[in-house]
Amino acid sequence: MMDNDKVIFISGIDTDAGKSYATGFLAKRLMEDGKRVVTQKFVQTGCRDYSEDIELHRRIMGIDPLPEDLNHTTAPVIFTYPASAQLAAAMDGREIDLTAIDRATERLSSRFDTVLIEGAGGLMVPLTDDFLTIDYIATRRLPVALVTNSRLGSINHTILSLEAIKSRGIRLHSVIYNTHFDSTDPTIAADTRGFIERYIGRHFPEAFMTDIPSLNATDTSR
């Protein structure tokens, strides 16, 4: 059985929120705290034989590929077409094997202290016509870490995502604020971060907000 206390699902307010970088950075922080942590890609699209997102996680973490990467446990479902999971599966003539994802997470949670599952796109990305990513999260009772940023429109996207999380009875673990875009307009950035933090404090007092630095401020780039 999947140990839900060890698993965190990392989603974003949209496709380019910075999930891959946030996942790798959070994993690195947990490693520095002495945790045995591994990342998993929920559904990888736009790749053939390996997951580019898992590869990025390992670079940020500063470690070599794991045995679980080489045998595809950390990326059990890979599609070649760079699109939403549902469309990518259709283009490859395959179905999304949720059982394979579940089994992979179970194996990882039995070997590591923490499993960070990076989603594909946002919460409402479809897996089938009537089953969305958020439905998978809810049925597996996984907590969510939501990645946001300061781009114009992020407040709207963030609040919509948080409302969806609350409506499904999902536990919000944290909001990860990606500072990568802050230099575009520092005024908007400060207002966006402040508004989101106040909103979380009122509506999700059990959750916390954390910042990750800009890619440009690190020695790791994609």
CYANA upper distance limits for C-alpha pairs under 8 A (distance plus 0.5 A):
  1 MET  CA    106 GLU  CA      6.65
  2 MET  CA    102 ASP  CA      7.94
  2 MET  CA    105 THR  CA      7.19
  2 MET  CA    106 GLU  CA      5.03
  2 MET  CA    109 SER  CA      7.33
  3 ASP  CA      7 VAL  CA      7.45
  3 ASP  CA    106 GLU  CA      7.45
  3 ASP  CA    109 SER  CA      6.68
  3 ASP  CA    110 SER  CA      8.21
  4 ASN  CA      8 ILE  CA      8.39
  4 ASN  CA    140 ARG  CA      8.35
  4 ASN  CA    141 ARG  CA      7.54
  4 ASN  CA    142 LEU  CA      6.64
  6 LYS  CA    109 SER  CA      6.82
  6 LYS  CA    113 ASP  CA      6.67
  6 LYS  CA    114 THR  CA      5.22
  6 LYS  CA    115 VAL  CA      6.52
  7 VAL  CA    109 SER  CA      7.65
  7 VAL  CA    114 THR  CA      6.38
  7 VAL  CA    115 VAL  CA      5.22
  7 VAL  CA    116 LEU  CA      6.49
  7 VAL  CA    117 ILE  CA      7.80
  7 VAL  CA    142 LEU  CA      7.21
  7 VAL  CA    143 PRO  CA      7.96
  8 ILE  CA    114 THR  CA      8.23
  8 ILE  CA    115 VAL  CA      6.85
  8 ILE  CA    116 LEU  CA      5.57
  8 ILE  CA    117 ILE  CA      6.69
  8 ILE  CA    142 LEU  CA      6.72
  8 ILE  CA    143 PRO  CA      5.90
  8 ILE  CA    144 VAL  CA      6.36
  8 ILE  CA    145 ALA  CA      7.30
  8 ILE  CA    173 HIS  CA      8.21
  9 PHE  CA    116 LEU  CA      6.51
  9 PHE  CA    117 ILE  CA      5.25
  9 PHE  CA    118 GLU  CA      6.68
  9 PHE  CA    119 GLY  CA      7.36
  9 PHE  CA    137 ILE  CA      7.91
  9 PHE  CA    142 LEU  CA      6.86
  9 PHE  CA    143 PRO  CA      6.63
  9 PHE  CA    144 VAL  CA      5.34
  9 PHE  CA    145 ALA  CA      6.68
 10 ILE  CA     19 LYS  CA      7.42
 10 ILE  CA     23 THR  CA      7.45
 10 ILE  CA    116 LEU  CA      7.26
 10 ILE  CA    117 ILE  CA      6.32
 10 ILE  CA    118 GLU  CA      5.36
 10 ILE  CA    119 GLY  CA      6.38
 10 ILE  CA    144 VAL  CA      6.23
 10 ILE  CA    145 ALA  CA      5.26
 10 ILE  CA    146 LEU  CA      6.45
 10 ILE  CA    147 VAL  CA      7.73
 11 SER  CA     19 LYS  CA      7.04
 11 SER  CA    118 GLU  CA      6.94
 11 SER  CA    119 GLY  CA      5.72
 11 SER  CA    120 ALA  CA      8.00
 11 SER  CA    121 GLY  CA      7.60
 11 SER  CA    122 GLY  CA      6.30
 11 SER  CA    123 LEU  CA      6.87
 11 SER  CA    144 VAL  CA      7.38
 11 SER  CA    145 ALA  CA      6.82
 11 SER  CA    146 LEU  CA      5.59
 11 SER  CA    147 VAL  CA      6.66
 12 GLY  CA     16 ASP  CA      8.35
 12 GLY  CA     17 ALA  CA      6.08
 12 GLY  CA     18 GLY  CA      7.83
 12 GLY  CA     19 LYS  CA      6.49
 12 GLY  CA    119 GLY  CA      8.34
 12 GLY  CA    121 GLY  CA      7.07
 12 GLY  CA    122 GLY  CA      5.56
 12 GLY  CA    123 LEU  CA      7.64
 12 GLY  CA    146 LEU  CA      5.77
 12 GLY  CA    147 VAL  CA      4.97
 12 GLY  CA    148 THR  CA      6.75
 13 ILE  CA     17 ALA  CA      6.62
 13 ILE  CA    122 GLY  CA      6.09
 13 ILE  CA    123 LEU  CA      8.05
 13 ILE  CA    146 LEU  CA      7.53
 13 ILE  CA    147 VAL  CA      6.83
 13 ILE  CA    148 THR  CA      6.30
 13 ILE  CA    154 SER  CA      7.89
 13 ILE  CA    157 HIS  CA      6.05
 13 ILE  CA    158 THR  CA      6.13
 13 ILE  CA    161 SER  CA      6.91
 14 ASP  CA    121 GLY  CA      6.33
 14 ASP  CA    122 GLY  CA      5.41
 14 ASP  CA    157 HIS  CA      8.02
 15 THR  CA    120 ALA  CA      7.97
 15 THR  CA    121 GLY  CA      4.76
 15 THR  CA    122 GLY  CA      6.55
 16 ASP  CA    121 GLY  CA      8.17
 17 ALA  CA    147 VAL  CA      6.72
 17 ALA  CA    148 THR  CA      6.27
 17 ALA  CA    149 ASN  CA      6.94
 17 ALA  CA    178 ASN  CA      8.10
 18 GLY  CA     22 ALA  CA      6.55
 18 GLY  CA    147 VAL  CA      7.30
 18 GLY  CA    148 THR  CA      8.17
 18 GLY  CA    178 ASN  CA      7.24
 19 LYS  CA     23 THR  CA      6.40
 19 LYS  CA    118 GLU  CA      7.24
 19 LYS  CA    119 GLY  CA      8.26
 19 LYS  CA    147 VAL  CA      6.63
 20 SER  CA     24 GLY  CA      6.79
 20 SER  CA     53 ASP  CA      6.41
 20 SER  CA     56 LEU  CA      7.64
 20 SER  CA     57 HIS  CA      7.27
 20 SER  CA    118 GLU  CA      7.33
 21 TYR  CA     25 PHE  CA      6.53
 21 TYR  CA     56 LEU  CA      7.88
 21 TYR  CA     57 HIS  CA      7.43
 21 TYR  CA     60 ILE  CA      8.09
 22 ALA  CA     26 LEU  CA      6.46
 22 ALA  CA    147 VAL  CA      7.71
 22 ALA  CA    176 ILE  CA      7.75
 22 ALA  CA    178 ASN  CA      7.78
 22 ALA  CA    212 ILE  CA      7.42
 23 THR  CA     27 ALA  CA      6.64
 23 THR  CA     39 THR  CA      7.80
 23 THR  CA     57 HIS  CA      7.28
 23 THR  CA    116 LEU  CA      7.38
 23 THR  CA    117 ILE  CA      8.49
 23 THR  CA    118 GLU  CA      7.02
 24 GLY  CA     28 LYS  CA      6.69
 24 GLY  CA     39 THR  CA      8.05
 24 GLY  CA     56 LEU  CA      7.64
 24 GLY  CA     57 HIS  CA      4.63
 24 GLY  CA     58 ARG  CA      7.44
 24 GLY  CA     60 ILE  CA      6.00
 24 GLY  CA     61 MET  CA      6.53
 25 PHE  CA     29 ARG  CA      6.80
 25 PHE  CA     57 HIS  CA      8.08
 25 PHE  CA     60 ILE  CA      6.76
 25 PHE  CA     61 MET  CA      7.33
 25 PHE  CA    212 ILE  CA      7.79
 26 LEU  CA     30 LEU  CA      6.77
 27 ALA  CA     31 MET  CA      6.66
 27 ALA  CA     37 VAL  CA      6.69
 27 ALA  CA     38 VAL  CA      7.51
 27 ALA  CA     39 THR  CA      7.67
 27 ALA  CA     57 HIS  CA      8.42
 27 ALA  CA     61 MET  CA      7.14
 27 ALA  CA    116 LEU  CA      7.92
 28 LYS  CA     32 GLU  CA      6.73
 28 LYS  CA     60 ILE  CA      7.51
 28 LYS  CA     61 MET  CA      5.24
 28 LYS  CA     62 GLY  CA      8.42
 29 ARG  CA     33 ASP  CA      6.90
 30 LEU  CA     34 GLY  CA      7.07
 30 LEU  CA     35 LYS  CA      5.92
 30 LEU  CA     36 ARG  CA      8.21
 30 LEU  CA     37 VAL  CA      7.26
 31 MET  CA     35 LYS  CA      5.41
 31 MET  CA     36 ARG  CA      6.74
 31 MET  CA     37 VAL  CA      6.83
 35 LYS  CA    113 ASP  CA      6.64
 35 LYS  CA    114 THR  CA      7.77
 36 ARG  CA    112 PHE  CA      5.72
 36 ARG  CA    113 ASP  CA      5.57
 36 ARG  CA    114 THR  CA      7.05
 37 VAL  CA    112 PHE  CA      6.16
 37 VAL  CA    113 ASP  CA      6.30
 37 VAL  CA    114 THR  CA      5.27
 37 VAL  CA    115 VAL  CA      6.47
 37 VAL  CA    116 LEU  CA      8.16
 38 VAL  CA    108 LEU  CA      7.95
 38 VAL  CA    112 PHE  CA      7.14
 38 VAL  CA    114 THR  CA      6.96
 38 VAL  CA    115 VAL  CA      5.65
 38 VAL  CA    116 LEU  CA      6.88
 39 THR  CA     54 ILE  CA      7.60
 39 THR  CA     57 HIS  CA      7.77
 39 THR  CA     74 THR  CA      7.19
 39 THR  CA    115 VAL  CA      6.13
 39 THR  CA    116 LEU  CA      5.15
 39 THR  CA    117 ILE  CA      6.33
 39 THR  CA    118 GLU  CA      7.77
 40 GLN  CA     54 ILE  CA      7.51
 40 GLN  CA     73 THR  CA      8.35
 40 GLN  CA     74 THR  CA      4.87
 40 GLN  CA     75 ALA  CA      6.48
 40 GLN  CA    105 THR  CA      8.18
 40 GLN  CA    115 VAL  CA      7.46
 40 GLN  CA    116 LEU  CA      6.52
 40 GLN  CA    117 ILE  CA      5.12
 40 GLN  CA    118 GLU  CA      6.66
 41 LYS  CA     51 SER  CA      8.13
 41 LYS  CA     53 ASP  CA      7.67
 41 LYS  CA     54 ILE  CA      7.18
 41 LYS  CA     74 THR  CA      6.61
 41 LYS  CA     75 ALA  CA      5.55
 41 LYS  CA     76 PRO  CA      8.34
 41 LYS  CA    117 ILE  CA      6.10
 41 LYS  CA    118 GLU  CA      5.47
 41 LYS  CA    119 GLY  CA      6.96
 41 LYS  CA    120 ALA  CA      8.34
 42 PHE  CA     75 ALA  CA      7.32
 42 PHE  CA     76 PRO  CA      8.36
 42 PHE  CA     77 VAL  CA      7.86
 42 PHE  CA    101 ILE  CA      7.44
 42 PHE  CA    117 ILE  CA      6.47
 42 PHE  CA    118 GLU  CA      6.30
 42 PHE  CA    119 GLY  CA      5.63
 42 PHE  CA    120 ALA  CA      7.04
 43 VAL  CA     75 ALA  CA      7.57
 43 VAL  CA     76 PRO  CA      8.10
 43 VAL  CA     77 VAL  CA      5.83
 43 VAL  CA     78 ILE  CA      6.65
 43 VAL  CA     79 PHE  CA      8.40
 43 VAL  CA     85 ALA  CA      7.18
 43 VAL  CA    119 GLY  CA      7.37
 43 VAL  CA    120 ALA  CA      6.43
 44 GLN  CA     51 SER  CA      6.75
 44 GLN  CA     53 ASP  CA      8.31
 44 GLN  CA     75 ALA  CA      7.45
 44 GLN  CA     77 VAL  CA      6.77
 44 GLN  CA     78 ILE  CA      5.19
 44 GLN  CA     79 PHE  CA      6.69
 44 GLN  CA     85 ALA  CA      8.30
 44 GLN  CA    120 ALA  CA      7.37
 45 THR  CA     78 ILE  CA      6.30
 45 THR  CA     79 PHE  CA      5.16
 45 THR  CA     80 THR  CA      6.21
 45 THR  CA     81 TYR  CA      6.40
 45 THR  CA     82 PRO  CA      5.67
 45 THR  CA     83 ALA  CA      6.95
 45 THR  CA     84 SER  CA      7.95
 45 THR  CA     85 ALA  CA      7.22
 45 THR  CA     88 ALA  CA      7.02
 46 GLY  CA     78 ILE  CA      8.46
 46 GLY  CA     79 PHE  CA      6.64
 46 GLY  CA     80 THR  CA      5.00
 46 GLY  CA     81 TYR  CA      5.19
 46 GLY  CA     82 PRO  CA      4.29
 46 GLY  CA     83 ALA  CA      7.58
 47 CYS  CA     51 SER  CA      6.80
 47 CYS  CA     52 GLU  CA      7.55
 47 CYS  CA     78 ILE  CA      7.04
 47 CYS  CA     79 PHE  CA      6.58
 47 CYS  CA     80 THR  CA      5.21
 47 CYS  CA     81 TYR  CA      7.77
 47 CYS  CA     82 PRO  CA      8.07
 48 ARG  CA     78 ILE  CA      7.17
 48 ARG  CA     79 PHE  CA      6.93
 48 ARG  CA     80 THR  CA      5.61
 49 ASP  CA     78 ILE  CA      8.04
 50 TYR  CA     72 HIS  CA      8.10
 50 TYR  CA     75 ALA  CA      8.11
 50 TYR  CA     78 ILE  CA      7.95
 51 SER  CA     55 GLU  CA      6.87
 51 SER  CA     75 ALA  CA      6.88
 51 SER  CA     78 ILE  CA      7.72
 52 GLU  CA     56 LEU  CA      6.76
 53 ASP  CA     57 HIS  CA      6.75
 54 ILE  CA     58 ARG  CA      6.87
 54 ILE  CA     69 ASP  CA      8.14
 54 ILE  CA     74 THR  CA      8.01
 54 ILE  CA     75 ALA  CA      8.07
 55 GLU  CA     59 ARG  CA      6.96
 55 GLU  CA     65 PRO  CA      7.88
 56 LEU  CA     60 ILE  CA      6.78
 56 LEU  CA    222 ARG  CA      7.62
 57 HIS  CA     61 MET  CA      6.58
 58 ARG  CA     62 GLY  CA      6.44
 58 ARG  CA     63 ILE  CA      5.90
 58 ARG  CA     64 ASP  CA      6.88
 58 ARG  CA     65 PRO  CA      6.96
 59 ARG  CA     63 ILE  CA      6.86
 59 ARG  CA     64 ASP  CA      8.12
 59 ARG  CA    220 THR  CA      7.62
 60 ILE  CA    220 THR  CA      6.65
 65 PRO  CA     69 ASP  CA      6.52
 65 PRO  CA     70 LEU  CA      7.61
 66 LEU  CA     70 LEU  CA      7.09
 67 PRO  CA     71 ASN  CA      6.87
 68 GLU  CA     72 HIS  CA      6.58
 68 GLU  CA     73 THR  CA      5.55
 68 GLU  CA     74 THR  CA      6.37
 69 ASP  CA     73 THR  CA      6.58
 69 ASP  CA     74 THR  CA      5.86
 69 ASP  CA     75 ALA  CA      7.62
 72 HIS  CA     76 PRO  CA      5.79
 73 THR  CA    104 ALA  CA      5.77
 73 THR  CA    105 THR  CA      8.48
 73 THR  CA    107 ARG  CA      8.46
 73 THR  CA    108 LEU  CA      8.19
 74 THR  CA    104 ALA  CA      7.34
 74 THR  CA    105 THR  CA      8.44
 74 THR  CA    108 LEU  CA      8.36
 76 PRO  CA    100 ALA  CA      6.92
 76 PRO  CA    101 ILE  CA      6.52
 76 PRO  CA    104 ALA  CA      7.32
 77 VAL  CA     96 ILE  CA      7.61
 77 VAL  CA     97 ASP  CA      7.56
 77 VAL  CA    100 ALA  CA      8.13
 77 VAL  CA    101 ILE  CA      7.66
 79 PHE  CA     85 ALA  CA      8.49
 79 PHE  CA     88 ALA  CA      6.42
 79 PHE  CA     89 ALA  CA      6.82
 79 PHE  CA     92 ASP  CA      7.14
 80 THR  CA     88 ALA  CA      7.45
 80 THR  CA     92 ASP  CA      7.47
 81 TYR  CA     88 ALA  CA      5.45
 81 TYR  CA     89 ALA  CA      8.46
 81 TYR  CA     91 MET  CA      7.15
 81 TYR  CA     92 ASP  CA      7.72
 82 PRO  CA     88 ALA  CA      7.10
 83 ALA  CA     87 LEU  CA      6.63
 83 ALA  CA     88 ALA  CA      5.90
 84 SER  CA     88 ALA  CA      6.42
 84 SER  CA    120 ALA  CA      7.99
 84 SER  CA    121 GLY  CA      7.86
 84 SER  CA    125 VAL  CA      7.17
 84 SER  CA    126 PRO  CA      7.81
 85 ALA  CA     89 ALA  CA      6.55
 85 ALA  CA     96 ILE  CA      8.26
 85 ALA  CA    120 ALA  CA      7.67
 85 ALA  CA    125 VAL  CA      7.82
 85 ALA  CA    126 PRO  CA      7.30
 85 ALA  CA    127 LEU  CA      6.41
 86 GLN  CA     90 ALA  CA      6.83
 86 GLN  CA     96 ILE  CA      8.11
 86 GLN  CA    126 PRO  CA      6.35
 86 GLN  CA    127 LEU  CA      5.33
 86 GLN  CA    128 THR  CA      6.39
 87 LEU  CA     91 MET  CA      6.58
 88 ALA  CA     92 ASP  CA      6.76
 89 ALA  CA     93 GLY  CA      6.58
 89 ALA  CA     94 ARG  CA      5.65
 89 ALA  CA     95 GLU  CA      6.13
 89 ALA  CA     96 ILE  CA      6.89
 90 ALA  CA     94 ARG  CA      6.57
 90 ALA  CA     95 GLU  CA      7.67
 96 ILE  CA    127 LEU  CA      7.58
 97 ASP  CA    101 ILE  CA      7.21
 98 LEU  CA    102 ASP  CA      6.69
 99 THR  CA    103 ARG  CA      6.65
100 ALA  CA    104 ALA  CA      6.65
101 ILE  CA    105 THR  CA      6.75
102 ASP  CA    106 GLU  CA      6.69
103 ARG  CA    107 ARG  CA      6.74
104 ALA  CA    108 LEU  CA      6.73
105 THR  CA    109 SER  CA      6.49
105 THR  CA    115 VAL  CA      8.02
106 GLU  CA    110 SER  CA      6.77
107 ARG  CA    111 ARG  CA      7.16
108 LEU  CA    112 PHE  CA      6.53
108 LEU  CA    115 VAL  CA      7.27
109 SER  CA    113 ASP  CA      7.29
109 SER  CA    114 THR  CA      7.21
109 SER  CA    115 VAL  CA      6.64
119 GLY  CA    133 THR  CA      8.48
120 ALA  CA    125 VAL  CA      7.95
121 GLY  CA    125 VAL  CA      6.76
122 GLY  CA    133 THR  CA      8.32
123 LEU  CA    132 LEU  CA      7.90
123 LEU  CA    133 THR  CA      5.96
123 LEU  CA    134 ILE  CA      5.53
123 LEU  CA    161 SER  CA      7.55
124 MET  CA    132 LEU  CA      6.08
124 MET  CA    133 THR  CA      6.30
124 MET  CA    134 ILE  CA      6.55
125 VAL  CA    132 LEU  CA      6.22
125 VAL  CA    133 THR  CA      6.09
125 VAL  CA    134 ILE  CA      8.43
126 PRO  CA    130 ASP  CA      8.09
126 PRO  CA    131 PHE  CA      6.68
126 PRO  CA    132 LEU  CA      4.76
126 PRO  CA    133 THR  CA      6.58
127 LEU  CA    131 PHE  CA      6.16
127 LEU  CA    132 LEU  CA      5.79
127 LEU  CA    133 THR  CA      6.85
128 THR  CA    132 LEU  CA      7.26
131 PHE  CA    135 ASP  CA      6.52
131 PHE  CA    136 TYR  CA      7.99
132 LEU  CA    136 TYR  CA      7.19
133 THR  CA    137 ILE  CA      6.96
134 ILE  CA    138 ALA  CA      6.61
134 ILE  CA    165 ILE  CA      8.32
135 ASP  CA    139 THR  CA      6.54
136 TYR  CA    140 ARG  CA      6.69
137 ILE  CA    141 ARG  CA      6.52
137 ILE  CA    142 LEU  CA      5.90
137 ILE  CA    143 PRO  CA      8.21
137 ILE  CA    170 ILE  CA      8.21
138 ALA  CA    142 LEU  CA      7.01
138 ALA  CA    168 ARG  CA      7.00
138 ALA  CA    169 GLY  CA      7.85
138 ALA  CA    170 ILE  CA      6.50
141 ARG  CA    170 ILE  CA      7.37
142 LEU  CA    170 ILE  CA      7.64
142 LEU  CA    171 ARG  CA      7.84
143 PRO  CA    170 ILE  CA      6.81
143 PRO  CA    171 ARG  CA      5.33
143 PRO  CA    172 LEU  CA      6.19
143 PRO  CA    173 HIS  CA      6.05
144 VAL  CA    170 ILE  CA      7.89
144 VAL  CA    171 ARG  CA      6.94
144 VAL  CA    172 LEU  CA      5.57
144 VAL  CA    173 HIS  CA      5.82
144 VAL  CA    174 SER  CA      7.45
145 ALA  CA    172 LEU  CA      6.88
145 ALA  CA    173 HIS  CA      5.77
145 ALA  CA    174 SER  CA      5.20
145 ALA  CA    175 VAL  CA      6.02
145 ALA  CA    176 ILE  CA      7.23
146 LEU  CA    172 LEU  CA      8.35
146 LEU  CA    174 SER  CA      6.90
146 LEU  CA    175 VAL  CA      5.22
146 LEU  CA    176 ILE  CA      6.41
147 VAL  CA    175 VAL  CA      6.37
147 VAL  CA    176 ILE  CA      5.15
147 VAL  CA    177 TYR  CA      6.47
147 VAL  CA    178 ASN  CA      7.39
148 THR  CA    154 SER  CA      7.31
148 THR  CA    158 THR  CA      7.10
148 THR  CA    175 VAL  CA      7.60
148 THR  CA    176 ILE  CA      6.68
148 THR  CA    177 TYR  CA      5.59
148 THR  CA    178 ASN  CA      6.53
149 ASN  CA    154 SER  CA      6.84
149 ASN  CA    177 TYR  CA      5.89
149 ASN  CA    178 ASN  CA      5.36
149 ASN  CA    179 THR  CA      6.82
149 ASN  CA    180 HIS  CA      8.09
149 ASN  CA    181 PHE  CA      7.32
149 ASN  CA    182 ASP  CA      8.39
149 ASN  CA    189 ALA  CA      8.43
149 ASN  CA    192 THR  CA      8.47
149 ASN  CA    193 ARG  CA      8.26
150 SER  CA    154 SER  CA      6.54
150 SER  CA    155 ILE  CA      8.48
150 SER  CA    178 ASN  CA      8.17
150 SER  CA    179 THR  CA      7.69
150 SER  CA    181 PHE  CA      6.52
150 SER  CA    182 ASP  CA      6.47
150 SER  CA    188 ILE  CA      7.26
150 SER  CA    189 ALA  CA      5.23
150 SER  CA    190 ALA  CA      8.49
150 SER  CA    192 THR  CA      6.32
150 SER  CA    193 ARG  CA      7.44
151 ARG  CA    181 PHE  CA      6.93
151 ARG  CA    182 ASP  CA      8.30
151 ARG  CA    188 ILE  CA      8.39
151 ARG  CA    189 ALA  CA      7.92
152 LEU  CA    188 ILE  CA      7.94
153 GLY  CA    157 HIS  CA      6.91
154 SER  CA    158 THR  CA      6.31
154 SER  CA    192 THR  CA      7.87
155 ILE  CA    159 ILE  CA      6.63
155 ILE  CA    192 THR  CA      6.65
155 ILE  CA    195 PHE  CA      8.15
155 ILE  CA    196 ILE  CA      7.34
156 ASN  CA    160 LEU  CA      6.69
157 HIS  CA    161 SER  CA      6.68
158 THR  CA    162 LEU  CA      6.65
158 THR  CA    196 ILE  CA      8.18
159 ILE  CA    163 GLU  CA      6.52
159 ILE  CA    196 ILE  CA      8.41
160 LEU  CA    164 ALA  CA      6.72
161 SER  CA    165 ILE  CA      6.73
162 LEU  CA    166 LYS  CA      6.72
163 GLU  CA    167 SER  CA      6.59
164 ALA  CA    168 ARG  CA      6.85
165 ILE  CA    169 GLY  CA      6.96
165 ILE  CA    170 ILE  CA      5.79
165 ILE  CA    171 ARG  CA      7.86
165 ILE  CA    172 LEU  CA      7.73
166 LYS  CA    170 ILE  CA      6.48
166 LYS  CA    171 ARG  CA      8.09
172 LEU  CA    204 PHE  CA      7.65
172 LEU  CA    206 GLU  CA      8.36
172 LEU  CA    207 ALA  CA      6.42
173 HIS  CA    206 GLU  CA      8.26
173 HIS  CA    207 ALA  CA      5.73
173 HIS  CA    208 PHE  CA      7.59
174 SER  CA    207 ALA  CA      5.51
174 SER  CA    208 PHE  CA      5.32
174 SER  CA    209 MET  CA      6.07
174 SER  CA    210 THR  CA      7.95
175 VAL  CA    207 ALA  CA      8.11
175 VAL  CA    208 PHE  CA      6.90
175 VAL  CA    209 MET  CA      5.24
175 VAL  CA    210 THR  CA      6.96
176 ILE  CA    209 MET  CA      6.39
176 ILE  CA    210 THR  CA      5.62
176 ILE  CA    211 ASP  CA      6.30
176 ILE  CA    212 ILE  CA      7.54
177 TYR  CA    193 ARG  CA      7.97
177 TYR  CA    209 MET  CA      7.58
177 TYR  CA    210 THR  CA      6.52
177 TYR  CA    211 ASP  CA      5.18
177 TYR  CA    212 ILE  CA      6.74
178 ASN  CA    211 ASP  CA      6.58
178 ASN  CA    212 ILE  CA      5.78
178 ASN  CA    213 PRO  CA      7.18
178 ASN  CA    214 SER  CA      7.49
179 THR  CA    211 ASP  CA      7.29
179 THR  CA    212 ILE  CA      6.66
179 THR  CA    213 PRO  CA      5.97
179 THR  CA    214 SER  CA      5.72
180 HIS  CA    213 PRO  CA      7.07
180 HIS  CA    214 SER  CA      4.39
180 HIS  CA    215 LEU  CA      6.65
180 HIS  CA    216 ASN  CA      8.03
181 PHE  CA    185 ASP  CA      8.47
181 PHE  CA    189 ALA  CA      8.37
181 PHE  CA    214 SER  CA      8.01
182 ASP  CA    186 PRO  CA      6.00
182 ASP  CA    189 ALA  CA      5.73
183 SER  CA    189 ALA  CA      8.46
185 ASP  CA    189 ALA  CA      6.66
186 PRO  CA    190 ALA  CA      6.55
187 THR  CA    191 ASP  CA      6.82
188 ILE  CA    192 THR  CA      6.42
189 ALA  CA    193 ARG  CA      6.63
190 ALA  CA    194 GLY  CA      6.56
191 ASP  CA    195 PHE  CA      6.53
192 THR  CA    196 ILE  CA      6.72
193 ARG  CA    197 GLU  CA      6.62
194 GLY  CA    198 ARG  CA      6.71
195 PHE  CA    199 TYR  CA      6.66
196 ILE  CA    200 ILE  CA      6.68
197 GLU  CA    201 GLY  CA      6.72
197 GLU  CA    209 MET  CA      7.17
198 ARG  CA    202 ARG  CA      6.89
199 TYR  CA    203 HIS  CA      6.60
199 TYR  CA    204 PHE  CA      8.29
200 ILE  CA    204 PHE  CA      5.37
200 ILE  CA    205 PRO  CA      6.91
200 ILE  CA    207 ALA  CA      7.70
200 ILE  CA    208 PHE  CA      8.07
200 ILE  CA    209 MET  CA      8.47
201 GLY  CA    205 PRO  CA      5.41
201 GLY  CA    207 ALA  CA      8.42
213 PRO  CA    217 ALA  CA      6.91
213 PRO  CA    218 THR  CA      8.15
214 SER  CA    218 THR  CA      7.62
215 LEU  CA    219 ASP  CA      8.29
215 LEU  CA    220 THR  CA      7.18
215 LEU  CA    221 SER  CA      6.64
216 ASN  CA    220 THR  CA      8.47
216 ASN  CA    221 SER  CA      7.90
